[in-house]
Amino acid sequence: MPNSSPDSLPLSLDQIRALLDAAWACRRSEPQECVRLSQLVLEQVTEVAERARATLCLGCGLLHQGEFSVAEPELRRALQLYVDLSDQESERASLNALGTVKVHQGRPVEALELFVQVKHLSVAMGQIRGEIEALNNIGGTYVFMGDHSNALQHQLRVLGLSRQHGLPYVERIALNNISMAYNGMGRHEDALEAALACLKVQAEAEPALDAMAFQNAGEAHFGLKQFPEAKAMYRKASERIDRTGDPSALANLQLFLGQVAQQQGDLDEARRLFEQGLETCLKVGHAYGQVTGLLHLAELLGEVGQVQEALSTLHRARTLAEAGQLRNELCKADLALSRHYRQAGRFSEALTHLEWHLQLKGELFSAESDQRLQSLRVQFELEQVERERQAAQHRSTELSALNARLEETNRDLRAAQAQSAVLLARLEQHANEDALTGLPNRRAFDAVLARLSPPQLISIVVCDIDHFKAVNDRFSHLIGDEVLRRVAALLQGQLRPGDLLARYGGEEFTLLLTDTSESGTLGLCGHLRRTIEDYDWSTVFSELRLTVSLGAAIVLLEPKTLLQDVIRVADDALYVAKNAGRNRVEVKLIAPLE
């Protein structure tokens, strides 16, 4: 690494560039050194390009030190310099780093907006890797927001793009992120499957990705209460981290291993690991890691009856969380302080911290509700970007104007008293939509049925994927999820205007047809059956074949008609089709009531 000091003679351009190369290389492993080298360059009179790069290095070094509030203005300066220089590649790097800061600051909607800009820029530059990186970051932000379903959706898109373009390194990143999303959803077996799949991908050795996969596998085992297996995976992750020289990641693993030791009853070992992790976090200035470690240590101290030491530890955690604007951790610290003060018989202090906890929790809930509303807007922007990519970017000006109008509309919504009504409407939309396929769900389908009135001729069709359990068992739940999405899209693509398709549950779909005769119903169902049978399922998995069975009930609605009876008749028709060998259609007419 270049050796220089503020007191040295003015640096040559080659020396400045060498310092910047060194600063960028160590921004993760030695962020303090990155900051020092960047500041040294900024003290020199430099060209705009070198000043921009030094400012970006400084912001990234501060980011990896956990000094998010200080990193933000530096990254904004770097971004503006690169915009002025028309350096789109470095502009993307600045936006990505700034988005990461926003996530750590607990401002995920602002982070999403920045990552959407990255996606816009990548599309304009024709950089598929940049687009994939943006999708990765968007998925990670949704994980932070607790929206694991949206996170999973984006990471599955990344997985598909990586395989389509032959990018095994990116494929491994996607599988790791899918594992994280599944862990967040409590689907630990699926998380374990994705993590192990990451380790099997044939790609150039990358210790950081191996470490992440082992860590995800460890979290999955921990969630399944398989503590010896979790410990073994965390140990393997630590071995890989030692090769990367990432002290923050190593500190996190020490904290994870401390939790495992605590669950196994080895409290001395747990305390040693928590304190070791804290020491590492302190060395690299990892504020979030320090707060997390102190919270774990305080819980352990309370468990062994050292209440006063636990209280002191919690106050340290609270002070750090408050200084670093880590509001979720501050909320946790106040709740833990209330519990320990109550345990110590100091009820006045317990009540004070409980009140602080409840107040902050209310503020966080309000902020999360607002984030959900705003994230719907951001999700719409993402869909617009995807259409822009498919249309070869000729609509970029129109989309920019639309985004500006959306921003103005959003400001009006935040200021208007009708905000709560809009939020409820959005939440109602989510309540009526199946997260995996995007189709209406059973609740939405039943609501449409309830609005039907006689005399109206209707057909209710129940469509079930044949041997779907075998698909999950043989090919994995990841493939099963993709099958459900493809079947939904294939069925939807064959329907007429006015037909309603919904995912009714599991591998079962329902279809409502109005004013359709028996022959018309039979013809459409037969067409849907052939569409699924004829589709090239090898695009999902080489050995996959798929069929569906359909049962339909046709009735002219009368005042006494019970729609649940119509659904039951359609179910009966489906069972007839299943028992007759599957991959069939059965239609039943319901006679008028006497």
C-alpha positions in Angstrom: 0.0 0.0 0.0 1.4 3.5 -0.9 3.0 5.2 2.1 2.5 8.9 2.4 1.5 11.5 5.0 -0.2 14.9 5.1 3.2 16.6 5.6 4.7 15.1 2.4 5.3 17.1 -0.7 2.5 17.5 -3.2 1.6 14.2 -4.8 2.0 13.5 -8.5 -1.0 12.3 -10.5 0.4 8.8 -10.6 0.8 8.8 -6.8 -2.8 10.1 -6.3 -4.2 7.3 -8.6 -2.1 4.7 -6.7 -3.5 5.9 -3.4 -7.1 5.8 -4.8 -6.6 2.3 -6.1 -5.4 1.2 -2.6 -8.3 3.0 -0.9 -10.9 1.4 -3.1 -9.3 -2.1 -2.6 -9.5 -1.9 1.2 -12.8 -0.1 1.6 -14.4 -3.3 3.1 -11.5 -5.0 4.7 -9.8 -1.9 6.2 -12.4 1.0 6.0 -10.4 3.2 8.4 -7.4 3.0 6.1 -9.6 3.7 3.1 -10.9 6.9 4.9 -7.3 8.0 5.8 -6.1 7.5 2.2 -9.1 9.3 0.7 -8.7 12.3 3.0 -5.0 12.5 2.1 -5.9 12.8 -1.6 -8.6 15.3 -0.9 -6.1 17.6 0.9 -4.2 17.8 -2.5 -5.3 20.1 -5.3 -6.6 17.5 -7.8 -8.4 17.2 -11.1 -12.2 16.9 -10.8 -12.1 13.2 -11.8 -9.6 12.3 -9.0 -11.6 14.5 -6.5 -14.8 12.6 -7.4 -13.1 9.2 -7.0 -11.6 10.2 -3.6 -14.9 11.5 -2.4 -16.6 8.2 -3.4 -13.8 6.2 -1.6 -14.3 8.3 1.5 -18.0 7.8 1.5 -17.7 4.0 1.0 -15.0 3.8 3.8 -17.3 5.7 6.2 -20.2 3.4 5.1 -18.3 0.3 6.0 -17.2 1.9 9.3 -20.9 2.2 10.1 -20.8 6.1 10.1 -23.9 6.4 7.9 -24.8 10.0 8.7 -21.3 11.2 7.8 -21.1 8.9 4.7 -24.3 10.3 3.2 -23.1 13.8 2.3 -19.8 12.5 0.9 -21.6 10.1 -1.4 -24.0 12.8 -2.5 -21.0 15.0 -3.4 -19.5 12.1 -5.3 -22.7 11.5 -7.1 -23.1 15.1 -8.3 -19.5 15.2 -9.4 -20.0 12.1 -11.5 -23.2 13.5 -13.0 -21.3 16.6 -14.0 -18.6 14.4 -15.5 -21.1 12.3 -17.4 -19.4 9.2 -15.9 -22.4 6.8 -15.7 -20.4 3.8 -14.4 -19.2 5.8 -11.4 -22.6 7.4 -11.0 -24.1 3.9 -10.6 -21.5 3.0 -7.9 -22.4 6.2 -6.0 -26.1 5.5 -6.2 -25.6 2.0 -5.0 -23.5 3.1 -2.0 -25.9 5.9 -1.2 -28.8 3.4 -1.3 -27.0 1.1 1.0 -26.6 4.0 3.5 -30.3 4.7 3.3 -31.1 1.0 4.2 -28.8 1.2 7.2 -30.4 4.5 8.3 -33.8 2.8 8.3 -35.0 4.7 5.2 -35.8 1.8 2.9 -38.2 3.7 0.5 -35.5 6.2 -0.3 -33.1 3.3 -0.8 -35.6 1.7 -3.2 -35.9 5.0 -5.2 -32.1 5.1 -5.5 -31.8 1.5 -6.6 -34.6 2.1 -9.2 -32.3 4.9 -10.5 -29.5 2.4 -10.8 -31.8 0.1 -12.8 -32.8 2.9 -15.1 -29.1 3.8 -15.6 -28.1 0.2 -16.2 -30.9 -0.2 -18.8 -29.7 3.0 -20.6 -26.2 1.7 -20.6 -27.2 -1.8 -21.8 -25.4 -3.4 -18.7 -27.1 -6.6 -17.7 -24.8 -6.9 -14.7 -25.8 -3.5 -13.5 -29.4 -4.3 -13.9 -29.0 -7.6 -11.9 -27.1 -5.7 -9.2 -30.0 -3.3 -8.9 -32.5 -6.1 -8.6 -30.3 -7.7 -6.0 -30.2 -4.5 -3.9 -34.0 -4.0 -4.3 -34.5 -7.5 -3.0 -32.2 -6.9 -0.1 -34.1 -3.7 0.8 -37.4 -5.6 0.8 -35.8 -8.0 3.2 -34.9 -5.1 5.5 -38.6 -3.9 5.3 -39.7 -7.4 6.3 -41.4 -7.9 2.9 -39.8 -11.2 2.2 -42.3 -12.2 -0.5 -41.3 -9.2 -2.7 -37.7 -9.9 -1.9 -38.1 -13.5 -3.1 -39.8 -12.3 -6.3 -36.9 -10.1 -7.2 -34.2 -12.6 -6.3 -35.9 -15.3 -8.4 -35.8 -12.8 -11.3 -32.1 -12.4 -10.7 -31.6 -16.2 -10.6 -33.4 -16.5 -14.0 -31.3 -13.7 -15.6 -28.1 -15.2 -14.3 -28.8 -18.6 -15.7 -30.1 -17.1 -19.0 -26.8 -15.1 -19.5 -24.5 -17.7 -18.1 -23.3 -15.8 -15.0 -22.6 -18.5 -12.3 -21.1 -15.9 -9.9 -24.4 -14.0 -10.0 -26.3 -17.2 -9.8 -24.6 -17.9 -6.5 -25.4 -14.4 -5.2 -29.1 -15.0 -6.1 -29.3 -18.4 -4.4 -27.7 -16.9 -1.3 -30.3 -14.0 -1.3 -33.1 -16.5 -1.9 -31.9 -18.5 1.1 -32.0 -15.3 3.2 -35.5 -14.5 2.1 -36.7 -18.0 2.9 -35.1 -17.7 6.4 -36.9 -14.4 6.9 -40.2 -16.1 5.9 -39.6 -18.9 8.4 -39.2 -21.4 5.6 -36.0 -22.8 6.9 -35.9 -26.1 5.0 -36.3 -24.1 1.7 -33.6 -21.7 2.9 -31.2 -24.7 3.6 -31.9 -26.1 0.2 -31.1 -22.8 -1.6 -27.9 -22.3 0.5 -26.6 -25.8 -0.4 -27.5 -25.3 -4.0 -25.3 -22.2 -4.0 -22.4 -24.3 -2.8 -22.9 -26.7 -5.6 -22.8 -24.2 -8.5 -19.7 -24.6 -10.6 -17.9 -21.2 -10.5 -14.6 -19.6 -9.7 -13.8 -20.0 -6.0 -15.2 -17.0 -4.0 -14.7 -17.4 -0.2 -17.1 -14.5 0.5 -20.0 -16.3 -1.3 -19.1 -19.6 0.3 -19.1 -17.9 3.7 -22.5 -16.4 3.1 -23.9 -19.7 2.0 -22.6 -21.5 5.1 -24.0 -18.6 7.2 -27.4 -18.9 5.6 -27.3 -22.7 6.1 -26.4 -22.1 9.8 -29.3 -19.7 10.2 -31.6 -22.3 8.7 -30.4 -25.0 11.1 -30.7 -22.5 13.9 -34.3 -21.8 12.9 -34.9 -25.6 12.8 -33.4 -25.9 16.3 -30.6 -28.1 14.9 -27.9 -26.4 17.0 -24.9 -28.7 16.4 -25.5 -28.4 12.7 -25.8 -24.7 12.9 -22.5 -24.5 14.8 -20.8 -26.5 12.2 -22.0 -24.3 9.4 -21.1 -21.1 11.2 -17.6 -22.5 11.8 -17.2 -23.2 8.1 -18.4 -19.7 7.3 -15.7 -18.3 9.8 -13.0 -20.3 8.0 -14.0 -18.7 4.7 -14.2 -15.2 6.2 -10.7 -15.5 7.5 -9.5 -15.7 3.9 -11.4 -12.6 2.9 -10.2 -10.3 5.7 -13.7 -8.9 6.4 -13.7 -8.1 10.1 -17.3 -7.0 10.2 -18.5 -10.3 8.7 -16.3 -12.2 11.2 -17.8 -10.2 14.1 -21.3 -11.1 12.9 -20.4 -14.8 12.9 -18.9 -14.6 16.4 -22.2 -13.2 17.5 -24.1 -16.0 15.7 -21.9 -18.6 17.3 -22.5 -17.0 20.7 -26.2 -17.4 20.2 -25.7 -21.1 19.4 -23.6 -21.6 22.5 -26.3 -19.9 24.6 -29.0 -22.2 23.2 -26.8 -25.2 24.0 -26.3 -24.1 27.6 -22.6 -23.3 27.3 -23.0 -19.8 28.8 -19.3 -19.2 29.4 -18.5 -19.9 25.8 -21.4 -17.7 24.7 -20.1 -14.8 26.7 -16.6 -15.2 25.3 -17.9 -15.2 21.8 -20.2 -12.2 22.4 -17.3 -10.2 23.9 -14.9 -11.3 21.1 -17.5 -10.1 18.5 -17.9 -6.8 20.3 -14.1 -6.3 20.4 -13.9 -6.9 16.6 -16.8 -4.5 16.0 -15.1 -1.8 18.1 -11.9 -2.1 16.2 -13.5 -1.6 12.8 -16.1 1.0 14.0 -19.1 -1.3 13.2 -21.8 0.5 15.2 -24.7 -1.8 14.3 -22.6 -4.9 15.2 -21.7 -3.3 18.6 -25.3 -2.6 19.5 -26.4 -6.1 18.4 -23.6 -7.7 20.4 -24.4 -5.7 23.5 -28.0 -6.7 23.3 -27.1 -10.4 23.1 -24.6 -10.0 26.0 -27.1 -8.3 28.2 -29.6 -11.0 27.6 -27.0 -13.6 28.6 -26.0 -11.6 31.8 -29.6 -11.4 32.8 -30.0 -15.1 32.3 -27.2 -15.8 34.8 -28.5 -13.3 37.3 -26.0 -10.5 36.8 -28.8 -7.9 36.5 -26.7 -4.8 37.3 -24.1 -5.7 34.7 -26.9 -6.5 32.2 -28.3 -3.0 32.9 -25.0 -1.3 32.3 -24.5 -3.2 29.1 -28.0 -2.3 27.9 -27.3 1.4 28.6 -24.2 1.2 26.5 -26.2 -0.4 23.7 -28.9 2.3 24.0 -26.4 5.1 23.8 -24.8 3.6 20.7 -28.1 3.0 19.0 -29.3 6.6 19.7 -26.0 8.1 18.4 -26.2 5.9 15.3 -29.9 6.5 14.7 -30.5 2.8 14.9 -34.2 3.1 15.9 -35.2 -0.5 15.8 -32.2 -1.4 18.1 -33.1 1.5 20.3 -36.6 0.1 20.7 -35.2 -3.3 21.6 -32.8 -1.7 24.1 -35.6 0.1 25.9 -37.8 -3.0 26.1 -34.9 -5.0 27.6 -34.1 -2.2 30.1 -37.7 -2.2 31.2 -37.6 -5.9 31.8 -34.3 -5.9 33.7 -35.3 -2.9 35.8 -38.5 -4.7 36.7 -36.4 -7.8 37.6 -34.2 -5.6 39.9 -37.3 -4.1 41.6 -36.7 -0.6 40.2 -40.2 -0.1 38.9 -40.0 3.6 38.2 -37.1 3.1 35.7 -38.8 0.1 34.3 -41.9 2.2 33.6 -39.9 5.0 32.0 -38.1 2.7 29.6 -41.4 0.9 28.8 -43.0 4.2 27.9 -40.1 5.1 25.7 -40.3 1.7 24.0 -44.0 2.0 23.3 -43.6 5.5 22.0 -40.8 4.6 19.6 -42.6 1.4 18.6 -45.7 3.5 17.7 -43.5 5.8 15.6 -41.8 2.9 13.9 -45.2 1.3 13.1 -46.4 4.6 11.6 -43.2 4.9 9.6 -43.6 1.3 8.4 -47.2 1.9 7.3 -46.0 5.0 5.3 -43.2 2.9 3.8 -45.7 0.2 2.7 -47.7 2.9 0.9 -44.6 4.4 -0.7 -43.1 1.1 -1.7 -46.2 0.4 -3.8 -45.3 3.5 -5.8 -41.7 2.3 -6.1 -42.9 -1.2 -7.2 -44.9 0.5 -9.9 -41.8 2.4 -11.0 -39.9 -1.0 -11.2 -42.6 -2.4 -13.5 -42.3 0.7 -15.7 -38.5 0.1 -15.9 -39.1 -3.5 -16.9 -41.4 -2.4 -19.7 -38.8 0.2 -20.7 -36.2 -2.4 -21.1 -38.4 -4.6 -23.2 -39.4 -1.6 -25.4 -35.7 -0.8 -26.1 -35.7 2.4 -24.0 -37.6 4.5 -26.5 -40.1 5.6 -23.8 -37.5 6.9 -21.3 -38.6 10.5 -21.6 -42.2 9.7 -21.1 -41.3 7.5 -18.0 -39.3 10.3 -16.4 -42.2 12.6 -16.7 -44.5 10.0 -15.3 -42.2 9.4 -12.3 -42.1 13.2 -11.7 -45.9 13.2 -11.6 -45.9 10.2 -9.3 -43.6 12.0 -7.0 -45.8 15.1 -6.9 -48.9 12.9 -6.4 -47.1 11.1 -3.5 -46.3 14.4 -1.8 -49.9 15.4 -2.1 -51.0 12.1 -0.6 -48.7 12.5 2.3 -50.1 16.0 3.0 -53.7 15.0 2.5 -56.0 13.8 5.2 -57.1 11.0 2.9 -53.7 9.2 3.3 -55.1 6.6 5.7 -58.0 5.8 3.3 -55.5 5.3 0.4 -53.3 3.1 2.6 -56.3 0.9 3.6 -57.2 0.6 -0.1 -53.7 -0.6 -1.0 -53.7 -3.0 1.9 -57.0 -4.4 0.7 -55.5 -4.9 -2.7 -52.7 -7.0 -1.2 -55.2 -8.9 0.9 -57.0 -10.0 -2.4 -53.8 -11.0 -4.3 -51.8 -14.2 -4.3 -48.2 -13.1 -3.6 -46.6 -16.0 -5.6 -48.6 -15.8 -8.9 -50.1 -12.3 -8.8 -53.5 -13.8 -9.4 -56.6 -12.9 -7.3 -56.7 -15.2 -4.3 -59.6 -17.2 -2.8 -60.9 -14.2 -0.8 -61.1 -12.1 -4.0 -62.8 -14.9 -6.0 -65.4 -15.5 -3.3 -66.1 -11.7 -3.2 -66.8 -11.7 -7.0 -69.1 -14.7 -6.6 -71.1 -12.9 -3.9 -71.8 -10.1 -6.3 -73.4 -12.3 -8.9 -77.2 -12.2 -9.2 -79.9 -14.2 -11.0 -80.8 -14.9 -13.7 -77.3 -15.4 -14.9 -75.7 -18.4 -16.6 -72.3 -19.1 -15.0 -69.6 -21.8 -15.1 -67.3 -22.5 -12.2 -64.2 -24.5 -13.2 -61.7 -26.0 -10.7 -58.3 -26.8 -12.2 -55.7 -28.9 -10.3 -52.1 -29.6 -11.2 -51.6 -33.4 -11.5 -49.0 -35.0 -9.1 -47.9 -31.5 -7.9 -46.5 -33.0 -4.6 -44.2 -35.2 -6.7 -42.9 -32.0 -8.4 -41.9 -30.5 -5.0 -40.5 -33.8 -3.7 -38.5 -34.6 -6.8 -37.4 -31.2 -8.1 -37.5 -28.9 -5.0 -39.9 -26.2 -3.7 -38.1 -23.6 -5.8 -39.1 -25.5 -9.0 -42.6 -26.0 -7.5 -43.0 -22.2 -7.0 -41.9 -21.6 -10.6 -44.3 -24.2 -11.9 -47.2 -22.4 -10.1 -46.2 -19.1 -11.6 -45.9 -20.6 -15.2 -49.3 -22.4 -14.9 -50.9 -19.2 -13.7 -49.5 -17.2 -16.6 -50.4 -19.9 -19.2 -54.0 -20.2 -18.0 -54.4 -16.4 -17.8 -53.0 -16.0 -21.3 -55.8 -18.2 -22.8 -58.8 -16.5 -21.2 -61.3 -14.2 -22.7 -62.1 -10.6 -21.5 -64.4 -11.0 -18.5 -63.2 -14.4 -17.4 -61.8 -14.5 -13.9 -58.9 -16.8 -12.9 -57.8 -17.1 -9.2 -55.4 -19.2 -7.2 -57.8 -21.0 -4.8 -55.1 -22.7 -2.7 -52.1 -24.9 -3.0 -51.9 -26.2 -6.6 -55.6 -25.5 -7.3 -57.0 -22.7 -9.5 -60.6 -21.6 -10.0 -62.2 -20.0 -13.1 -65.4 -18.1 -13.4 -67.1 -17.9 -16.8 -70.3 -16.0 -17.5 -72.9 -16.5 -20.2 -71.0 -19.6 -21.5 -72.8 -22.7 -22.8 -71.9 -26.3 -21.9 -70.1 -26.7 -25.3 -68.3 -23.4 -24.8 -67.2 -24.3 -21.3 -66.0 -27.8 -22.4 -64.1 -26.3 -25.4 -62.3 -23.7 -23.2 -61.4 -26.2 -20.5 -60.1 -28.6 -23.2 -58.0 -25.8 -24.6 -56.6 -25.0 -21.2 -55.7 -28.6 -20.6 -53.9 -28.9 -23.9 -52.0 -25.6 -23.3 -50.5 -27.0 -20.1 -49.8 -30.4 -21.6 -48.1 -29.0 -24.7 -46.0 -26.4 -23.0 -42.2 -27.1 -23.1 -41.6 -27.6 -19.3 -38.0 -28.4 -19.9 -37.4 -24.6 -19.8 -38.1 -24.9 -16.1 -36.3 -28.3 -15.5 -35.0 -30.7 -18.0 -37.0 -33.8 -16.8 -40.2 -32.0 -15.9 -43.6 -32.9 -17.5 -46.9 -31.5 -16.4 -50.6 -31.9 -16.9 -53.8 -30.6 -15.2 -57.3 -32.0 -14.6 -60.4 -29.7 -14.7 -63.9 -30.0 -13.3 -66.7 -27.6 -14.2 -70.2 -27.0 -13.0 -72.7 -25.0 -15.1 -75.8 -23.4 -13.5 -78.4 -20.8 -14.3 -78.5 -18.8 -11.1 -81.8 -18.6 -9.2 -82.6 -16.8 -6.0 -82.2 -20.0 -4.0 -78.9 -21.1 -5.6 -76.0 -21.6 -3.1 -72.7 -20.8 -4.8 -70.8 -23.1 -2.4 -73.0 -25.9 -3.8 -71.9 -25.0 -7.3 -68.2 -25.1 -6.2 -68.8 -28.4 -4.6 -70.3 -29.8 -7.8 -67.2 -28.5 -9.7 -65.0 -30.2 -7.1 -67.0 -33.5 -7.7 -66.4 -33.2 -11.4 -62.7 -32.7 -10.7 -62.5 -35.8 -8.6 -64.2 -37.7 -11.5 -61.5 -36.4 -13.9 -58.8 -37.4 -11.4 -60.2 -40.9 -10.8 -60.5 -41.4 -14.6 -56.8 -41.1 -15.0 -56.0 -37.3 -14.7 -55.2 -34.9 -17.6 -59.0 -34.8 -18.3 -62.0 -32.5 -18.3 -65.3 -33.3 -16.7 -68.4 -31.0 -16.9 -71.6 -31.2 -14.9 -74.9 -29.4 -15.4 -76.8 -28.4 -12.3 -80.6 -28.8 -12.8 -82.9 -25.9 -11.9 -84.3 -26.0 -8.3 -87.9 -27.1 -7.8 
